[in-house]
Amino acid sequence: MFTIPEQFSSVAKANLEAQLSLITSLTNKAFESVEKVVDLNLNAAKASLEDSSIAARQLLTAKDPQEFFSLSAAQAQPTAAKAIAYGRHLAGIATSAQAEFTRAAEEQIAETGRKVSALVDDVSKNAPAGSENVIAIFKSAIGNANASYEQFSKSTKQAVEVLEANVNSAVSQFTQAAEKTGSRARK
């Protein structure tokens, strides 16, 4: 039979190991996300340089101001479309990282909650007589904390969904505006 201090020590050690594992996992995911962003930025910079070079060559071949402005306007829409694609790709990387962080945090919190509940149950079996009220209050506090976390998690997910919907709406509006501007410039 374990004594209460040994039980707490065992649980604390297991919790520390789980937290170190979580930190390592989240750090690896953060580095993966940073690598993706760096790769995206490098590719965008290369494409931008190539596009700028091609555009400059085209503009230099313009025979008159009307052709120059026509070529300039024709390049606006592809540039806007590429900016939108870049934004969507960047948002996808951020959303993926956020989802991974959320999943890992939820798993860690759930596991810690299970361990704390198991520890409280074990300790309550060996608790002295008359401590039932204290244990019941402690269990109630743990239950309330878990319920609060679940509500916070749901609210956060809803806020993220609303933010994503607003970003998608803004991108759609920007795309429509860019298409209208491009079609007017071609006329």
C-alpha positions in Angstrom: 0.0 0.0 0.0 1.3 3.4 -1.0 1.3 6.3 1.4 -0.3 9.6 0.3 3.1 11.4 -0.2 4.3 8.5 -2.4 1.1 8.7 -4.4 1.5 12.5 -5.0 5.1 12.0 -5.9 4.3 9.3 -8.4 1.5 11.4 -10.0 3.7 14.5 -10.0 6.5 12.6 -11.8 4.1 11.2 -14.4 2.6 14.6 -14.9 6.0 16.2 -15.4 6.9 13.5 -18.0 3.6 14.1 -19.8 4.2 17.8 -19.9 7.7 17.4 -21.2 6.4 15.1 -23.9 3.7 17.6 -24.8 6.2 20.5 -24.9 8.4 18.5 -27.2 5.5 17.6 -29.5 4.3 21.2 -29.6 7.8 22.5 -30.3 8.2 20.1 -33.2 4.8 21.2 -34.6 5.8 24.8 -34.2 9.0 24.2 -36.1 7.2 22.3 -38.8 4.8 25.3 -39.2 7.7 27.8 -39.3 9.4 25.7 -41.9 6.2 25.7 -44.0 5.8 29.5 -43.7 9.5 30.0 -44.6 9.1 27.7 -47.6 5.9 29.5 -48.6 7.6 32.9 -48.4 10.6 31.7 -50.3 8.4 30.3 -53.1 6.3 33.5 -53.1 9.5 35.7 -53.3 10.9 33.6 -56.2 7.6 33.7 -58.1 7.3 37.5 -57.4 10.8 38.1 -58.8 10.0 36.0 -61.9 6.7 37.8 -62.4 8.2 41.2 -61.9 10.9 40.4 -64.5 8.3 39.2 -67.0 6.1 42.2 -66.3 8.9 44.7 -66.7 9.9 43.1 -70.0 6.3 43.3 -71.2 5.9 46.9 -70.1 9.2 47.9 -71.8 7.8 46.5 -75.1 4.7 48.7 -75.0 4.5 50.9 -78.1 2.3 53.6 -76.6 0.9 54.8 -73.2 -2.5 53.0 -73.9 -0.8 49.7 -74.4 1.4 50.3 -71.3 -1.6 51.0 -69.1 -3.5 48.0 -70.6 -0.6 45.7 -69.8 -0.4 47.2 -66.3 -4.1 46.5 -65.7 -3.9 43.0 -67.1 -1.2 42.2 -64.6 -3.2 43.4 -61.6 -5.7 40.5 -61.5 -3.1 37.7 -61.5 -1.2 39.6 -58.8 -4.3 39.9 -56.7 -5.1 36.2 -57.3 -1.6 35.2 -56.2 -1.9 37.4 -53.1 -5.2 35.7 -52.2 -3.7 32.2 -52.8 -0.8 33.1 -50.6 -3.1 34.3 -47.8 -5.2 31.2 -48.0 -2.1 29.0 -47.9 -0.7 30.9 -44.9 -4.1 30.7 -43.2 -4.1 27.0 -43.8 -0.7 26.6 -42.1 -1.9 28.6 -39.2 -5.2 26.7 -38.9 -3.4 23.4 -39.0 -0.9 24.4 -36.3 -3.7 25.8 -34.2 -5.7 22.6 -34.5 -2.7 20.5 -33.5 -2.0 22.7 -30.5 -5.7 22.5 -29.5 -5.8 18.8 -29.9 -2.6 18.3 -27.8 -3.8 20.6 -25.1 -7.2 18.9 -24.9 -5.6 15.5 -24.7 -3.2 16.7 -21.9 -6.0 18.3 -19.9 -8.2 15.3 -20.2 -5.3 13.0 -19.2 -4.4 15.2 -16.3 -8.1 15.3 -15.2 -8.2 11.5 -15.2 -5.1 11.3 -13.2 -6.2 13.8 -10.6 -9.6 12.1 -10.3 -7.9 8.7 -9.9 -5.6 10.2 -7.3 -8.5 11.8 -5.4 -10.3 8.4 -5.5 -7.2 6.6 -4.1 -6.6 9.2 -1.4 -10.2 9.2 -0.4 -10.1 5.4 0.2 -7.3 6.0 2.7 -8.6 9.3 4.1 -9.4 9.5 7.8 -13.0 9.4 8.9 -14.8 12.8 8.7 -12.9 14.0 5.6 -15.7 13.0 3.3 -17.0 16.6 3.0 -13.5 17.9 2.1 -13.1 15.2 -0.5 -16.6 15.9 -1.9 -15.8 19.6 -2.2 -12.5 18.8 -3.9 -14.2 16.5 -6.4 -16.9 19.1 -7.0 -14.1 21.7 -7.7 -12.4 19.4 -10.1 -15.7 18.8 -11.9 -16.5 22.5 -12.1 -13.0 23.2 -13.4 -13.4 20.5 -16.1 -16.8 21.9 -17.1 -15.4 25.4 -17.3 -12.6 24.3 -19.5 -15.0 22.4 -21.8 -17.2 25.6 -22.1 -14.1 27.7 -22.7 -12.9 25.2 -25.4 -16.3 25.3 -27.1 -16.4 29.1 -27.1 -12.8 29.2 -28.5 -13.7 26.8 -31.3 -16.7 28.9 -32.2 -14.7 32.1 -32.2 -12.1 30.5 -34.5 -14.9 29.2 -36.8 -16.4 32.7 -37.0 -13.0 34.2 -37.6 -12.3 31.7 -40.4 -15.7 32.5 -42.0 -15.0 36.2 -41.8 -11.6 35.8 -43.4 -13.1 33.6 -46.2 -15.8 36.2 -46.7 -13.3 39.0 -46.9 -11.2 37.0 -49.4 -14.2 36.4 -51.5 -15.1 40.1 -51.5 -11.5 41.0 -52.3 -11.5 38.5 -55.2 -14.7 39.9 -56.6 -13.4 43.4 -56.4 -10.2 42.5 -58.0 -12.0 40.7 -60.8 -14.3 43.7 -61.4 -11.2 46.0 -61.4 -9.4 43.8 -63.8 -12.4 43.6 -66.2 -12.9 47.4 -66.1 -9.2 47.9 -66.8 -9.4 45.6 -69.9 -12.3 47.6 -71.3 
